[in-house]
Amino acid sequence: MIKIKMSKTANKRNFAETWKEMKKNRGAYLFISPFFILFFIFGVYPILFSFYLALSSWDGIGEIEFIGLRNFSFLIQDSMFWKSISNTLIIWLISTIPMVILALVIAFLLNSAFVKFSTLYKTLYFLPNVTAIVAVAIIFGVIFSPNFGLINYVLSLVGLQPVDWHADFWGVKMAIAAMVIWRWTGYNAIIFLAGLQNINTELYEAAKIDGASTFQIFRKITIPLLKPVIIFVIITSTIGGMQIFAEPQILVGNSGGPGGGGMTIVLYLYQQAFEKNLYGYGSAIAIGLFIIIMLFSLFNYLLLQRKQ
């Protein structure tokens, strides 16, 4: 009983001291308050409202009708929703693995002493990330055009049949994955490079003295010490990969292309919410996407931690 009273007294004292400190620095809090106000209005409130909408039926104009878990019940039975998940996972898989490997190799080469003009290369590799995604998608749409695209022209030169990149099951996914790889490889390479530059060079020198090859140094020293950065890159790539939207929308349109081969989760959310005005169902899809991202991020983290 005495411990409880002492704990309450300590909490009151801490609260009083905190409040006194806030009053003392109210000028500083006043200057930073616009950020928190805007964050609440455009960040926290929309998230909370989307959870409410997921339990409701609303067309964006009329009254909001509370329907409970009906949206989630329909979501579980919606074959197109599961197809969009399948499409997104396939695109994520065929884009993330090559992208991470390529970014790691590029970072390792940029960190090497024999590479000259490394600053220029860093800039060039980072440029795709700051290029407007719509412009990138339009250019890749021309490159992967079924009729007059550059890829099909190259295929014809080597005697292969042209691919309908907009309708073929694997073709549309490969086209979208190519855009993702081109845009994010340089960005991740810069992150890997920052991690590499934090590794003590004495470890490399000692390994070379012991007769270790470049590949052995890369596998036995670089990769283990770079594990935290690799975890970060894979988790952020997973989050980004689950939210692919502009690439398939520009390439195949809001319908996801013939047969829905390019329909991703976010594109399906956009179609349901902003084309069909099913804002409640769109919010349910958004919550489903949130759960999927959390599960995959946790899985990637636990998997990589287990291998350490």
C-alpha positions in Angstrom: 0.0 0.0 0.0 2.8 2.3 0.9 4.6 1.5 -2.4 1.4 2.4 -4.4 1.1 5.8 -2.6 4.8 6.5 -3.2 4.4 5.6 -6.9 1.4 7.9 -7.3 3.3 10.7 -5.5 6.2 10.2 -7.8 4.0 10.2 -10.9 2.4 13.5 -9.8 5.8 15.0 -9.2 7.0 13.9 -12.6 3.9 15.3 -14.3 4.3 18.6 -12.4 7.9 18.9 -13.5 7.1 18.0 -17.1 4.3 20.6 -17.2 6.6 23.2 -15.6 9.2 22.5 -18.2 6.7 22.8 -21.0 5.5 26.1 -19.7 9.0 27.3 -19.5 9.7 26.3 -23.2 6.3 27.2 -24.5 7.9 29.4 -27.2 9.7 26.5 -28.7 6.6 24.3 -28.6 4.7 27.1 -30.3 7.1 27.1 -33.2 7.0 23.3 -33.7 3.2 23.1 -33.2 2.3 23.6 -36.9 4.0 20.3 -37.8 2.0 18.4 -35.2 -1.2 20.1 -36.1 -0.8 19.4 -39.9 0.4 15.8 -39.1 -2.8 15.3 -37.1 -5.1 16.8 -39.7 -3.5 15.1 -42.8 -1.9 12.0 -41.1 -3.6 10.7 -37.9 -7.2 11.8 -38.7 -7.4 10.2 -42.2 -6.0 6.9 -40.7 -8.6 6.9 -37.9 -11.3 7.9 -40.4 -10.4 5.1 -42.8 -10.8 2.6 -39.9 -14.3 4.0 -39.4 -15.1 3.9 -43.1 -14.0 0.3 -43.3 -17.0 -0.5 -41.0 -19.3 1.6 -43.1 -20.9 2.0 -46.6 -20.3 5.4 -48.2 -20.3 6.7 -51.8 -18.5 10.0 -50.9 -21.6 12.2 -51.1 -24.5 10.7 -49.1 -24.8 9.7 -45.5 -22.3 7.2 -44.0 -24.1 3.9 -43.1 -22.5 1.7 -40.4 -22.5 -1.9 -41.6 -20.1 -3.6 -39.2 -17.8 -6.2 -40.7 -19.7 -6.7 -43.9 -16.9 -5.1 -46.0 -14.3 -7.5 -44.5 -16.6 -10.4 -45.1 -16.9 -9.5 -48.8 -13.2 -8.8 -48.9 -12.3 -12.4 -47.9 -14.6 -13.8 -50.6 -13.5 -11.3 -53.3 -11.5 -13.3 -55.9 -10.1 -10.1 -57.5 -8.7 -9.0 -54.2 -6.8 -12.2 -53.8 -5.7 -12.0 -57.4 -4.3 -8.5 -56.8 -2.4 -9.9 -53.8 -1.0 -12.7 -55.9 0.0 -10.2 -58.7 1.6 -7.8 -56.1 3.6 -10.6 -54.5 4.9 -11.9 -57.8 6.0 -8.5 -58.9 7.6 -7.8 -55.5 9.5 -11.1 -55.7 10.8 -10.7 -59.3 11.8 -7.1 -58.6 13.1 -7.1 -55.1 15.6 -10.0 -55.3 17.4 -8.8 -58.4 17.3 -5.2 -57.2 18.8 -5.9 -53.8 21.6 -8.1 -55.3 22.4 -5.5 -58.0 22.3 -2.6 -55.5 24.7 -4.5 -53.3 27.1 -5.2 -56.1 27.0 -1.6 -57.3 27.7 -0.3 -53.8 30.6 -2.7 -53.4 32.1 -1.5 -56.6 31.6 2.2 -55.8 33.3 1.5 -52.4 36.3 0.0 -54.1 39.5 2.0 -54.4 40.0 1.3 -58.1 36.8 3.0 -59.2 37.4 6.6 -60.3 34.8 9.4 -60.5 32.7 7.6 -57.8 30.8 10.9 -57.1 29.6 11.1 -60.7 28.5 7.4 -60.6 26.6 8.0 -57.3 24.7 10.9 -58.9 23.9 8.9 -62.1 22.7 5.9 -60.1 20.5 8.1 -57.9 18.9 10.1 -60.8 16.2 7.5 -61.6 14.8 7.8 -58.0 14.2 11.6 -58.4 12.7 11.3 -61.9 9.0 11.7 -62.0 7.4 8.2 -61.8 4.7 9.1 -64.4 7.4 10.1 -66.9 9.3 6.8 -66.2 6.1 4.8 -66.6 5.3 6.4 -69.9 8.8 5.7 -71.3 8.7 2.1 -70.1 5.2 1.9 -71.6 6.8 2.8 -75.0 9.7 0.4 -74.5 7.3 -2.5 -73.6 4.7 -1.6 -76.2 3.3 -4.8 -77.8 3.4 -3.4 -81.3 6.2 -0.9 -81.7 8.2 -1.4 -78.5 12.0 -1.6 -78.3 12.0 -4.9 -76.4 9.9 -6.6 -79.0 12.1 -5.2 -81.8 15.2 -6.6 -80.1 13.4 -10.0 -79.7 12.6 -10.0 -83.4 16.2 -9.4 -84.3 17.2 -12.6 -82.6 14.4 -14.6 -84.1 12.0 -14.7 -81.1 8.3 -14.0 -81.2 7.1 -10.6 -79.9 5.4 -10.6 -76.4 2.2 -8.9 -75.6 3.5 -7.1 -72.5 0.1 -5.7 -71.6 -1.8 -9.0 -71.8 0.6 -11.8 -71.1 0.5 -13.1 -67.5 4.3 -12.9 -67.0 4.9 -10.2 -69.5 3.0 -7.4 -67.7 4.6 -8.4 -64.4 8.1 -8.4 -65.9 7.5 -5.0 -67.4 6.3 -3.5 -64.1 9.2 -5.2 -62.2 11.7 -3.7 -64.7 10.4 -0.2 -63.8 10.7 -0.9 -60.1 14.3 -2.3 -60.5 15.4 0.7 -62.7 13.9 3.2 -60.3 15.1 1.9 -56.9 18.4 0.1 -57.5 20.5 3.3 -57.4 18.7 4.5 -54.2 19.4 1.2 -52.4 22.9 1.2 -53.7 23.6 4.6 -52.0 22.2 3.1 -48.7 24.4 0.1 -49.0 27.3 2.3 -49.8 26.8 4.3 -46.6 26.8 1.0 -44.7 30.0 -0.2 -46.4 31.8 3.0 -45.5 31.1 2.4 -41.8 32.9 -0.9 -41.9 36.4 -0.7 -40.5 38.9 -1.0 -43.3 41.4 -2.7 -41.0 39.3 -5.8 -41.3 39.8 -5.8 -45.1 43.5 -5.2 -44.7 43.9 -8.1 -42.2 41.9 -10.4 -44.5 44.1 -9.6 -47.5 47.2 -10.2 -45.5 45.8 -13.7 -44.6 45.3 -14.3 -48.3 41.5 -13.9 -48.6 40.1 -13.4 -52.0 37.8 -10.5 -52.9 34.8 -12.9 -53.0 35.8 -14.3 -49.6 36.1 -10.8 -48.1 32.7 -9.9 -49.6 31.0 -13.1 -48.2 32.8 -13.4 -44.8 33.2 -9.8 -43.8 31.0 -7.4 -45.9 27.8 -9.4 -45.8 27.7 -10.2 -42.0 28.6 -6.6 -41.0 26.1 -5.2 -43.5 23.2 -7.3 -42.1 21.4 -4.4 -40.4 21.5 -2.4 -43.6 20.3 -5.4 -45.6 17.4 -5.8 -43.2 16.5 -2.2 -43.6 16.6 -2.3 -47.4 14.6 -5.5 -47.6 11.9 -4.2 -45.2 11.6 -0.8 -47.0 11.6 -2.6 -50.4 8.8 -4.8 -49.1 6.7 -1.9 -48.0 7.3 -0.1 -51.3 6.7 -3.3 -53.3 3.3 -3.8 -51.7 2.3 -0.3 -52.6 3.0 -0.4 -56.3 0.5 1.8 -58.1 1.7 4.3 -60.7 3.7 1.7 -62.7 0.7 -0.6 -63.5 -1.7 2.2 -63.8 0.2 4.0 -66.5 1.2 0.8 -68.2 -2.1 -1.1 -68.4 -4.7 1.3 -67.0 -7.0 1.2 -64.0 -8.5 -2.1 -65.1 -5.2 -3.9 -64.6 -5.0 -4.9 -68.2 -6.6 -7.9 -70.0 -7.4 -10.5 -67.4 -6.2 -8.3 -64.6 -2.6 -9.4 -64.9 -1.3 -6.0 -63.8 -3.9 -5.4 -61.0 -2.0 -4.7 -57.8 -3.5 -4.2 -54.3 -3.2 -0.4 -54.4 -4.5 -0.2 -57.9 -7.5 -2.3 -56.9 -8.0 0.0 -53.9 -8.0 3.0 -56.2 -10.4 1.3 -58.6 -12.9 0.5 -55.9 -12.7 3.7 -54.0 -12.3 6.4 -56.7 -13.8 4.8 -59.7 -16.7 2.9 -58.2 -17.1 5.3 -55.2 -17.0 2.4 -52.7 -15.1 4.3 -50.1 -15.9 1.8 -47.3 -14.8 -1.1 -49.3 -11.7 0.8 -50.4 -10.8 1.4 -46.7 -11.2 -2.3 -45.9 -8.7 -3.0 -48.7 -6.4 -0.5 -47.3 -6.5 -2.1 -43.9 -6.0 -5.5 -45.5 -2.9 -4.0 -47.2 -1.6 -2.7 -43.9 -1.9 -6.1 -42.3 -0.1 -7.8 -45.3 2.8 -5.2 -45.1 3.1 -5.7 -41.3 3.2 -9.5 -41.7 5.7 -9.5 -44.5 8.0 -7.0 -42.8 7.9 -9.0 -39.6 8.6 -12.2 -41.6 11.6 -10.6 -43.4 13.0 -9.3 -40.1 12.7 -12.6 -38.2 14.1 -14.5 -41.2 17.1 -12.3 -41.6 17.7 -12.1 -37.8 17.6 -15.9 -37.6 20.3 -16.2 -40.2 22.7 -14.0 -38.2 
